[in-house]
Amino acid sequence: MSVILHIETATKNCSIAISRSGEMLALKEQYSEQFSHSEQLHGFIQEVLKEACIQKSVLDAVAVSKGPGSFTGLRIGVAAAKGICFALDLPLISVNSLQILSENYHDSNKALLFPMFDARRMEVYVMVLNEKKEIVKPTFAEVLNAESFNEFPTDIQWIFMGEGAEKCKKVLDASHIEYRSEIQYPSAAEMISLAWSAFQAKNFENLAYFEPFYLKDFYSKTKK
């Protein structure tokens, strides 16, 4: 019986969950356009621990969404996860944020999954998986145009999901593309099976050196 705390902060959805041996015990999350992670995160952790009747002292690991995603959100989530692991001498598990998003897809029909996050301008962060959630192409950045993703076969369905998919509608419209608008943001609930598999395989991060997977350097506009 292993208890894992899950922290997902890669997007505007601040999401925390507790699981025991791969089964969710409690979930607390909130979507905010203002990225309220710094104000909400630690309170949400306390709430899920209380709801699950779990003390921090009985945690066996902490799982965190590693990116890609929001620079600020990832930094806050990873800092919290590492702080708890250091304090309690726990192993740290990291899970790709786009892979978490893809866990929302449950159909068994043959397809290619394109979970994607909004990046700058007409760019997205994307990963490609098959319907079995096996990675076909690892995370990459794509500047969207009419030729995007043309290395993939079009004789099977493409499933576009995540907030980044909205940008695709402007340049990609074909019979083999299906937009799943109901799948927008990753949740700590979808981290659980991935983190549980990593825990069983003892696939842990080096706590001292682990950093979020930003994919690209932080960008900010300078004031004139």
Solvent accessible surface area in square Angstrom, and as a share of the most:
residue,aa,sasa,rsa
1,M,182,0.81
2,S,15,0.10
3,V,10,0.06
4,I,0,0.00
5,L,0,0.00
6,H,0,0.00
7,I,0,0.00
8,E,0,0.00
9,T,1,0.00
10,A,1,0.00
11,T,5,0.03
12,K,50,0.21
13,N,14,0.07
14,C,0,0.00
15,S,0,0.00
16,I,0,0.00
17,A,0,0.00
18,I,0,0.00
19,S,1,0.01
20,R,74,0.27
21,S,34,0.22
22,G,21,0.20
23,E,121,0.54
24,M,93,0.41
25,L,60,0.30
26,A,4,0.03
27,L,57,0.28
28,K,69,0.29
29,E,69,0.31
30,Q,73,0.33
31,Y,89,0.34
32,S,15,0.10
33,E,100,0.45
34,Q,147,0.66
35,F,68,0.28
36,S,17,0.11
37,H,2,0.01
38,S,68,0.44
39,E,132,0.59
40,Q,51,0.23
41,L,0,0.00
42,H,107,0.48
43,G,36,0.35
44,F,6,0.03
45,I,2,0.01
46,Q,96,0.43
47,E,85,0.38
48,V,1,0.00
49,L,9,0.05
50,K,170,0.72
51,E,115,0.51
52,A,16,0.13
53,C,117,0.70
54,I,12,0.06
55,Q,128,0.57
56,K,72,0.30
57,S,94,0.61
58,V,75,0.43
59,L,7,0.03
60,D,50,0.26
61,A,0,0.00
62,V,0,0.00
63,A,0,0.00
64,V,0,0.00
65,S,0,0.00
66,K,56,0.24
67,G,0,0.00
68,P,0,0.00
69,G,16,0.16
70,S,27,0.18
71,F,62,0.26
72,T,54,0.31
73,G,1,0.01
74,L,0,0.00
75,R,118,0.43
76,I,32,0.16
77,G,0,0.00
78,V,6,0.03
79,A,63,0.49
80,A,8,0.06
81,A,0,0.00
82,K,31,0.13
83,G,39,0.38
84,I,15,0.07
85,C,0,0.00
86,F,122,0.51
87,A,82,0.64
88,L,64,0.32
89,D,131,0.68
90,L,22,0.11
91,P,40,0.25
92,L,1,0.01
93,I,0,0.00
94,S,20,0.13
95,V,10,0.06
96,N,15,0.08
97,S,0,0.00
98,L,0,0.00
99,Q,39,0.17
100,I,0,0.00
101,L,0,0.00
102,S,0,0.00
103,E,29,0.13
104,N,39,0.20
105,Y,5,0.02
106,H,153,0.68
107,D,58,0.30
108,S,102,0.66
109,N,111,0.57
110,K,141,0.60
111,A,2,0.01
112,L,11,0.05
113,L,0,0.00
114,F,0,0.00
115,P,0,0.00
116,M,0,0.00
117,F,3,0.01
118,D,67,0.35
119,A,23,0.18
120,R,79,0.29
121,R,184,0.67
122,M,58,0.26
123,E,17,0.07
124,V,0,0.00
125,Y,21,0.08
126,V,0,0.00
127,M,4,0.02
128,V,0,0.00
129,L,0,0.00
130,N,32,0.17
131,E,34,0.15
132,K,144,0.61
133,K,49,0.21
134,E,95,0.43
135,I,81,0.41
136,V,72,0.41
137,K,65,0.27
138,P,91,0.57
139,T,21,0.12
140,F,32,0.13
141,A,35,0.27
142,E,34,0.15
143,V,94,0.54
144,L,9,0.05
145,N,70,0.36
146,A,76,0.59
147,E,112,0.50
148,S,6,0.04
149,F,6,0.02
150,N,101,0.52
151,E,106,0.48
152,F,19,0.08
153,P,72,0.45
154,T,78,0.45
155,D,124,0.64
156,I,34,0.17
157,Q,64,0.28
158,W,7,0.02
159,I,3,0.01
160,F,0,0.00
161,M,0,0.00
162,G,1,0.01
163,E,40,0.18
164,G,0,0.00
165,A,7,0.05
166,E,82,0.37
167,K,26,0.11
168,C,0,0.00
169,K,93,0.39
170,K,152,0.64
171,V,56,0.32
172,L,14,0.07
173,D,136,0.71
174,A,41,0.32
175,S,114,0.74
176,H,35,0.16
177,I,19,0.10
178,E,58,0.26
179,Y,55,0.21
180,R,45,0.17
181,S,68,0.44
182,E,121,0.54
183,I,11,0.06
184,Q,50,0.22
185,Y,57,0.22
186,P,0,0.00
187,S,12,0.07
188,A,0,0.00
189,A,28,0.22
190,E,41,0.18
191,M,0,0.00
192,I,10,0.05
193,S,61,0.40
194,L,39,0.19
195,A,0,0.00
196,W,57,0.20
197,S,67,0.43
198,A,15,0.12
199,F,41,0.17
200,Q,111,0.49
201,A,75,0.58
202,K,155,0.65
203,N,102,0.52
204,F,73,0.31
205,E,63,0.28
206,N,88,0.45
207,L,34,0.17
208,A,67,0.52
209,Y,173,0.66
210,F,18,0.07
211,E,120,0.54
212,P,13,0.08
213,F,69,0.29
214,Y,53,0.20
215,L,56,0.28
216,K,75,0.32
217,D,126,0.65
218,F,119,0.49
219,Y,104,0.40
220,S,67,0.43
221,K,174,0.74
222,T,125,0.73
223,K,200,0.85
224,K,249,1.06
